[in-house]
Amino acid sequence: MNYEEHVLAGLITYPLFVVLAYFLRDILNLKLTFLSLALGYAFYVLGSDLPDIDHPDSLIHRGVKPIFSVILGSVVAYRIQAYIPTHYSLIYAWGIGGIFAVIGWYIFTLLMPRHRGVVHSLTFAALYGLLAFLGVRYGISLAPGEAYLIGLAAFFGYLLHLILDKSIKLL
């Protein structure tokens, strides 16, 4: 399947996830608020294409790669500026940050496993769900039940991709 088909599948099947969450809300202590359902939708749909991050021609790979590089270069520039004792520390810091951004571009490529390898697994689906939970629980301080719902939505969106690819494996 391609990007559009995966994302459209995520967009159209999320209401089924909401039905499932509704019936499991008391058992799993899920809090179905508009905010948790809206963020859950975003994580679900992102998850429906995220396993293809390991494919160099995929849209998600091509989108994340420059963002990763920019963040790395910016963090290096920010951290190193204080250690450059000249009037031009800002210029030097960003020059060094730019070099690290380019290095990050190539590191991202080297770190990506083969397509439909380990990233296409239930282990990574669970990891994505856990990271989504931790991000909204501790990053933006959502209530535990809201964060559980979002983590579960992220996992199920990722799982949807694996099901559509007919590629479900533990690792």
Backbone torsions as a table, in degrees:
resi	resn	phi	psi	omega
1	MET	NA	157.9	-179.9
2	ASN	-106.0	178.9	-177.6
3	TYR	-52.9	-51.9	-175.6
4	GLU	-61.0	-43.0	-179.5
5	GLU	-65.4	-40.3	178.4
6	HIS	-64.9	-46.0	-178.0
7	VAL	-67.6	-42.9	177.9
8	LEU	-62.1	-38.8	176.4
9	ALA	-61.5	-40.5	177.1
10	GLY	-64.9	-43.0	-179.7
11	LEU	-62.5	-41.0	-174.5
12	ILE	-82.6	-26.7	-176.4
13	THR	-93.9	-11.1	-179.8
14	TYR	-56.3	-40.2	177.0
15	PRO	-56.9	-30.7	175.3
16	LEU	-66.6	-37.9	175.8
17	PHE	-62.9	-40.5	179.6
18	VAL	-61.3	-40.8	177.1
19	VAL	-61.7	-46.8	178.1
20	LEU	-59.3	-46.3	180.0
21	ALA	-63.1	-37.3	179.0
22	TYR	-59.5	-45.5	-178.2
23	PHE	-75.8	-21.5	179.3
24	LEU	-98.9	0.2	-171.3
25	ARG	-57.7	-41.2	-178.6
26	ASP	-76.9	-36.6	-179.0
27	ILE	-67.4	-43.4	-176.0
28	LEU	-100.1	5.5	-179.9
29	ASN	57.7	45.6	179.6
30	LEU	-88.0	142.3	178.5
31	LYS	-112.9	107.4	-176.5
32	LEU	-91.3	82.3	174.4
33	THR	-99.9	165.5	178.8
34	PHE	-60.2	-41.7	-179.4
35	LEU	-63.1	-45.8	-178.5
36	SER	-66.9	-35.5	178.5
37	LEU	-71.5	-37.2	178.5
38	ALA	-68.7	-45.3	176.9
39	LEU	-66.9	-37.3	176.4
40	GLY	-59.8	-39.4	178.2
41	TYR	-61.0	-45.1	179.8
42	ALA	-62.3	-46.8	179.9
43	PHE	-67.4	-35.1	178.7
44	TYR	-64.4	-49.7	-178.4
45	VAL	-67.5	-41.0	175.1
46	LEU	-59.1	-44.3	179.0
47	GLY	-62.5	-27.8	-178.4
48	SER	-68.7	-13.5	175.5
49	ASP	-123.1	-12.7	-174.1
50	LEU	-55.7	-36.1	179.6
51	PRO	-58.5	-21.3	179.2
52	ASP	-80.8	7.8	177.1
53	ILE	-61.5	-21.4	179.9
54	ASP	-83.8	0.5	178.4
55	HIS	-101.3	116.3	-173.4
56	PRO	-60.9	-21.0	179.6
57	ASP	-95.0	-2.8	-177.5
58	SER	-74.7	150.7	-179.9
59	LEU	-61.6	-41.7	-177.5
60	ILE	-66.5	-36.5	176.7
61	HIS	-64.8	-46.8	-178.4
62	ARG	-67.9	-24.0	177.3
63	GLY	-82.5	-41.4	-176.4
64	VAL	-74.8	-35.0	-176.5
65	LYS	-57.7	-50.1	178.2
66	PRO	-68.9	-32.8	178.1
67	ILE	-65.1	-43.5	176.1
68	PHE	-57.3	-45.9	-178.0
69	SER	-64.4	-43.0	179.6
70	VAL	-64.3	-43.7	179.5
71	ILE	-63.0	-45.2	178.9
72	LEU	-60.2	-49.9	180.0
73	GLY	-60.4	-40.3	-179.7
74	SER	-67.6	-42.0	179.1
75	VAL	-64.3	-43.5	178.3
76	VAL	-62.0	-46.2	179.8
77	ALA	-60.3	-42.8	-179.3
78	TYR	-65.0	-45.5	-176.4
79	ARG	-72.3	-33.5	-173.3
80	ILE	-87.0	-20.6	-175.3
81	GLN	-56.5	-39.8	-178.5
82	ALA	-66.0	-20.5	-177.5
83	TYR	-95.7	3.1	179.6
84	ILE	-107.9	99.9	-172.8
85	PRO	-85.7	62.9	175.8
86	THR	-137.4	169.9	177.8
87	HIS	-67.7	-20.7	-177.8
88	TYR	-104.2	24.1	-175.4
89	SER	-57.2	-36.5	179.3
90	LEU	-62.4	-43.9	-179.4
91	ILE	-66.3	-47.0	179.7
92	TYR	-63.5	-42.7	-178.4
93	ALA	-59.9	-43.1	-179.6
94	TRP	-72.9	-30.0	174.0
95	GLY	-63.7	-45.1	177.9
96	ILE	-67.0	-40.6	177.4
97	GLY	-59.9	-40.3	178.0
98	GLY	-62.7	-40.1	177.3
99	ILE	-62.5	-43.5	178.8
100	PHE	-66.6	-32.7	176.9
101	ALA	-62.6	-43.0	178.8
102	VAL	-65.6	-42.7	176.5
103	ILE	-60.4	-42.3	178.4
104	GLY	-60.0	-35.9	177.8
105	TRP	-57.1	-45.3	-178.1
106	TYR	-77.7	-32.6	176.6
107	ILE	-64.1	-41.8	177.6
108	PHE	-55.7	-44.6	179.5
109	THR	-63.8	-43.6	-178.7
110	LEU	-66.6	-32.5	-176.4
111	LEU	-80.1	-17.9	-178.5
112	MET	-71.3	125.9	176.6
113	PRO	-73.7	174.0	179.8
114	ARG	-63.2	155.7	-179.1
115	HIS	-64.3	137.6	-176.9
116	ARG	61.7	30.1	175.8
117	GLY	-92.7	-131.6	-173.9
118	VAL	-63.9	-27.8	-179.7
119	VAL	-69.0	-26.5	176.4
120	HIS	-89.4	64.1	-176.8
121	SER	-145.6	160.7	176.4
122	LEU	-64.8	-29.1	178.1
123	THR	-61.6	-46.0	179.0
124	PHE	-72.0	-29.8	174.5
125	ALA	-62.3	-44.7	178.8
126	ALA	-66.1	-39.6	178.1
127	LEU	-63.3	-42.8	177.6
128	TYR	-62.2	-43.8	177.5
129	GLY	-62.1	-41.6	178.6
130	LEU	-65.1	-44.2	179.1
131	LEU	-64.5	-38.3	177.0
132	ALA	-63.3	-46.0	177.9
133	PHE	-57.8	-52.1	-177.9
134	LEU	-62.7	-39.2	-179.4
135	GLY	-62.4	-44.2	-178.1
136	VAL	-84.0	-27.6	179.8
137	ARG	-73.5	-48.1	-175.4
138	TYR	-103.8	-21.8	178.7
139	GLY	-78.2	-46.0	179.9
140	ILE	-120.0	12.1	171.0
141	SER	57.7	43.0	173.4
142	LEU	-74.1	158.0	178.3
143	ALA	-62.8	152.2	-178.6
144	PRO	-53.4	-44.8	-179.1
145	GLY	-63.6	-34.7	176.4
146	GLU	-69.2	-43.6	-179.8
147	ALA	-65.8	-37.1	176.1
148	TYR	-60.2	-44.4	-179.2
149	LEU	-60.5	-44.5	-178.1
150	ILE	-67.0	-42.3	177.0
151	GLY	-61.7	-40.7	177.9
152	LEU	-66.7	-40.2	177.3
153	ALA	-62.0	-43.1	178.9
154	ALA	-60.5	-47.2	179.2
155	PHE	-59.1	-48.1	-177.3
156	PHE	-68.0	-33.3	175.3
157	GLY	-64.0	-43.1	177.7
158	TYR	-64.0	-43.9	179.3
159	LEU	-60.9	-37.3	177.4
160	LEU	-56.6	-44.7	178.4
161	HIS	-58.8	-45.9	-178.8
162	LEU	-62.8	-40.3	178.7
163	ILE	-64.7	-45.1	-179.2
164	LEU	-64.0	-33.9	176.7
165	ASP	-81.2	-5.6	-176.2
166	LYS	54.5	45.8	-174.3
167	SER	-138.6	67.3	-179.6
168	ILE	-101.8	116.5	177.8
169	LYS	-143.9	157.6	-177.1
170	LEU	-69.1	-44.9	-179.6
171	LEU	-141.1	NA	NA
